Every structure is written in structure tokens, then in C-alpha cells.
Amino acid sequence: MLLAGTYDGVYRARGPRFDSAEQVLDAGRVMRVRRFEEWDGVFATTKSGLYRSTDGGDSWTDLGVPREEVYSVLGGPDGDRLYAGTHPAHLYVSDDSGETWRELSGLQDLPSRDSWHTPRHRDEAHVRSLGAHADAPDRVVAGIEVGGVHVSDDGGEAWTERRSGVHDDVHHVLVRGPDHYVASCGGGLYRTRDAGETWVRLDDGVEHTYFREAFARDGTLYAAAARSSPGTWQGKRGADAALFESEDDGDTFETVAYPGHPDEVVLAWTADDGHVLAGTNDGRVVFRSSGEWVEGGRLSAGVAALCWV
């Protein structure tokens, strides 16, 4: 079963190829739909709150995060701590599965905090991405739009900046290992293998530099980008989007075609038992089948997040 977070709530479809989908959560714009290994159910971050469903999307509970606009969520790999990142850029933690919350104020103490703002987002920033790896459950990785990448080694209490060498407009950080991350940014795609101490830019020589999210499955790294930011996607040149695949952790990329290319930008990824699936800003869901990308179905609003449950 596929859950799609869109510009207009969460929708549910059966299988990667579907003729129709039903809306199961009317919560406005959805930022992420995620599930975690040690946690029951699925979480949806939206501009109206953080929601959880434990019955496949039939019903949802608002978990009452202190700030309404929730951009990111992380269920800790040890199954104990639930994190929520918001707009403006604050981070909250719950030790009781969302019954109560407290702020992790250490994020506010970072030296660069006063520079986290952009006119595009009301001269503020948000915690756009949260991640952790099971081999280092207390290490939390936060991506700030706009503010860079930052790492905590004590469950989010104290933080260290890891923003040197990576673009500060961070949309997503793919945590591939305890020290191995891929950051998708408004100004490039970056990789670190030392928990952000150093970064390598992976998109040198590529004309498409506006990356939204990367995804890894069975040894292949997937990434998608547009030539510029969303304000240009409806202009004369359109999005001029591209989808890339790499078999060597991003050292080299192959550009591949997909339904909707180049007008539609891939914004979201997930995988079922046999396919990698992607969603575009125009509501199209595509999936990898027999070495090609084929269309699975269409939704009535742009797809910002996908989750297979």
C-alpha cells in the first residue's frame, strides 16, 4: 500500500500501479510521510501539525507538537525518542510517543543560528530533515533550510555544526550509515563519510543544481534535480528537470528518462518489495520496472512525500 503526501493532504493507493487514490488525511500541505523500524504506524508532517496513523491511514491522531508547522520527524532507532522539526527552526522531542513534548534548545545555541533565514520563508528557516542510523542511535542529523547540516551525539541535547563545505539551503539529508550522509541542497548534491567533518560535491559538471531528495536502494543511489528553484518551474523554460542514478555512491551518475521528464521534478521516493517509486511536483507517481521508469498513476496534487506501508 502506498501513502502519498501531497500539496493537499495524504492519499492512499494500492500497489505501485493504480488507477485512483483516496484522500485519507485532509491536513493541507504535507512535507514528509515516514515510517521507522522500531515504531508502529506511519507519521505525516504537515503545515497543520504532526499526525500518526497505526491502521494504514484509516485514522490519524494529531500529536500536538508545540509549533503547528512541522516539517520533519524522526523515530529514534532505539524506539524511545520521537523528534519533530518545525518552522520556525526549532526541534522538539517526546519520550512518550507524542503525549508530551519538550524543546531541545541546544539547537538554538549554535553559532550560526542568527543567520538561519531567507526571504522565501518569511525571513525564517525550518528543520527540513531529520535522520539517524541504527548503528549510532544517539546521533541525530538535522538539515536546516536555510542553515546547513548539524549533528548531535547525545540525542539532540547538544549540537555541533557540520555546515562547512556544504550548501546551506538543505532540503534533505539521506543517512546511509553512522558517518555516511548525502545532502540534497538548493545549490548541489553533497556526500560525507565522516559525519560532516568534510563534504564532497557530487554534481560537478551537472547543469541541474537544485536537488530536493536522494534515495538509495540495492546499491543504487538515486537523485533528482531541477535547473533552478520552484519559482522558475512554470516559466518559459519550465523545470528542465533530470533524474540521476549512480552505482558507485555518487562518484559518477547516469541521467535517465522517466515519465514527465523534463517538465516534472521528482520530489519524493520510496520502495516496495520489488520496485523503487518516485513522485513528481505534478502529481505523477512513477516506478522502476525492468530497467525503465514507467507511470504508476496520477494524483490531483503535487507529490512531496511517498511511503510504502
PyMOL commands that set and color helices and strands:
alter all, ss='L'
color gray80, all
select helices_A, chain A and resi 105-109+113-115+119-121+230-232
alter helices_A, ss='H'
color red, helices_A
select strands_A, chain A and resi 2-6+9-13+22-25+30-34+42-46+49-53+61-62+69-75+82-87+91-94+102-103+126-133+136-145+148-152+160-161+170-175+181-185+188-192+200-201+210-217+220-226+242-246+254-256+266-271+276-280+284-289+292-298+303-308
alter strands_A, ss='S'
color yellow, strands_A
deselect
rebuild
show_as cartoon
